[in-house]
Amino acid sequence: QVQLVESGGGLVQAGGSLRLSCAASGIIFSIKTMSWYRQAPGGQRELVALINSTGSTKYADSVTGRFTISRDSVKNTVYLQMNSLKPGDTAIYYCNSVLAYKSGSSWYNWWGQGTQVTVSS
């Protein structure tokens, strides 16, 4: 019913930049939040950045000042601009969206398939 398709991952040297994109498609009435999580090898999935329907944002302390989340509500797309990347940012990055299918329905949680970001030292 809903697909979240991520793009933009890859290999970059420390200090470099990458921009991730995530497009939501399918039966979507309203999107409450769109966010990025990441999971490093052997680690737990953690919130990186979130943006809600009003444009308010939230960041993990470890990326504040380096990463910027933005959203195109018309295209149902969220972006993550990542600057000053560090080897510690290496992880699989997952897009997440909390959305409703129709007016008055419950909110549902959807995940993308993930995109690998590797930062070399």
PEQUI-V725640 format. One record per pair of residues at least 24 apart in sequence whose ideal C-beta (glycine too) atoms are under 7 Angstrom apart, sorted by the first residue. I is the first residue (numbers start at 1). GAP is how many residues later the second one is. Records with the same first field share a line. If there is no record, write none. Layout:
BEGIN
I: GAP  GAP
END
This chain:
BEGIN
1: 25  26
2: 24  25  26  97  108
4: 91  93  106  107  108
5: 107
6: 89  106  107  108  109
7: 108
8: 107
9: 84  106  107  108
11: 107  109
12: 73  107
13: 107
14: 71  72  73  105  106  107
15: 69  70
16: 69
17: 65  66  68
18: 64  67  99
19: 60  61  62
20: 59  60  73  95
21: 56  58
22: 55  56  73  90
23: 52  53  54
24: 52  73
25: 51
27: 74
28: 48  71
29: 71  72  73  74
30: 69  70
31: 45  66  68
32: 66  67  75
33: 64  65
34: 37  44  63
35: 61
36: 33  44  57  59
37: 57  59
38: 53  54  55  56
39: 52  53
40: 50  51
45: 49
49: 31
51: 27
85: 34
86: 33
87: 32  33  34
89: 28  30
90: 27  28  29
91: 26
92: 24
93: 24
END
